[in-house]
Amino acid sequence: MQFEDYRRHDAVALAGLVAKREVSAGELLETAVARMAQVNPAINAVTLDLAERARKDAGAAPKSGPLGGVPYLLKDLGAALAGTPTTSGSAVFKDNVASEDSAVTRMLKDAGLVIFGKTNTPEYGLMPITESALLGDCRNPWDVTRTPGGSSGGAAAAVAAGIVPAAHASDGGGSIRMPASACGLFGMKPSRGRVSFAPQGEGWGGASIQHAVTRSVRDSAVLLDAICAPQPGDPYYLDAPRTPFAFEVGRDPGNLRIGFTTAALAAGALDPECAEAVRAAARLCESLGHHVEEVTVPGDIAAMQAGARNVIAASVAATLDAEAERRGRPIGEGELEPLTLAMYRSGQGVSGAAYVRGLAAIHAYGRAVAGLYDTVDVLLTSTLGSPAIPIGHLTEDFSQFNQRLFAFMPNTQAFNNTGQPAMTVPLAWSKSGLPIGLQFVGRMADEATLFRLAGQLETASPWFDKLAPL
């Protein structure tokens, strides 16, 4: 298959071609591998090449699966693939070879996907950029001087560059939505408990969740259907929906009550182009028959953030202390990047009581935000505070780090901690040609409404054929 034809199809369509024997899984894989060889040197999205292994798997991929024969990439964080390292972007785990697949990996394989590589991520997924001392800087296909976002930056860059139509991603503070926004993609963060982390434990007190970044809405829905089976012993648990999410895409969402805000929830203000993108999206929703009004998001976000800092820092410390105990020697300062080391030291000082108080602040924030949904069905915000920032912008001046961090990611972390589903939709582009994503947040466990709305927006304002210039 020629690349131009490959890129005209989403994952569902490619699987359809395989099912009809118009193309083989092997041919799709070779097209993806050739595109990776062509563009990856410029963007550093794929950091572990598993093409040889995948060539053996392509012939054995289930053809009856909903995505049978489609090439796929795993993020190098959160999802283990037996016999390969999961580095989490850190030198500490560069030789961390998995003995078994994660549950999500197994379900992706059962859906027929052919995994042929792993994608770049910052150390432990802690940053909204993808700049790793171990794996190198990942670059945005829309402008290689800029970040693709993070922490699923490698996944988003690979999809935006046309290597794959969809890729595995995860989100603990915006790490699906931020890179999808920066790279002009669709990104759904599912509800807490929708996707299992088995056999590992919960991520960041339940804030982290796995799914994907995609070019089409239906790919996201089909992928979520494939991986949303709860596993025995999951600490957070949602049953698979009675109606598959794939059936929701294309259904009429009805007349929704959509509340919007141009606020930067955790920062001073949005970039003017992002604020205007919110207003334009609100007008679009109104033109589609929805009731749209400006709202204020309730809750003490500063208290929630302080609590989340303790939960995340303690989680990082627990992971690293466990590794130090396993190998019988402490984690050396030279093994961690400076910001990770600072968080590790901070986490070692978080008491059990402080951790519990942090969770209490997070839960209080979730209850406050839930009250907003007495009057709205969906909340609309800007996903990011600005379009994609230059490589190195966050780390060039550590005295400005916190200010620059939340100026870029003011609106995503809140909804990891409430547990609600949230999606970013590529509805706007800056004057300089950079994508601007709009975030839509639904009620807890109501991905169905978001998928219906996303399908409607995709029809009203198509983005599939807007391609990065790389």
Secondary structure, DSSP 8 states (H G I E B T S, - for coil): --HHHHHTS-HHHHHHHHHTTSS-HHHHHHHHHHHHHHHHHHH--EEEE-HHHHHHHHTTS-SSSTTTT-EEEEETTT---TTSB--TT-GGGTT-B-SS--HHHHHHHHTT-EEEEEE---GGG-SSS-EETTTEE--BTTBTTB---SSSHHHHHHHHTTS-SEEEEEESSSTTHHHHHHHT-EEEE--TTSS--TTS--SGGGT-EEEEEESSHHHHHHHHHHH----TT-SS-----SS-HHHHTTS---S-EEEE----TTSS---HHHHHHHHHHHHHHHHTT-EEEE----S-HHHHHHHHHHHHHHHHHHHHHHHHHHHTS---GGGS-HHHHHHHHHHHT--HHHHHHHHHHHHHHHHHHHHHTTT-SEEEEESSSSS--BTTTTTS-GGGHHHHHHHHSSSSHHHHHH---EEEEEEEE-TTS-EEEEEEE--TT-HHHHHHHHHHHHHHS--TT-----
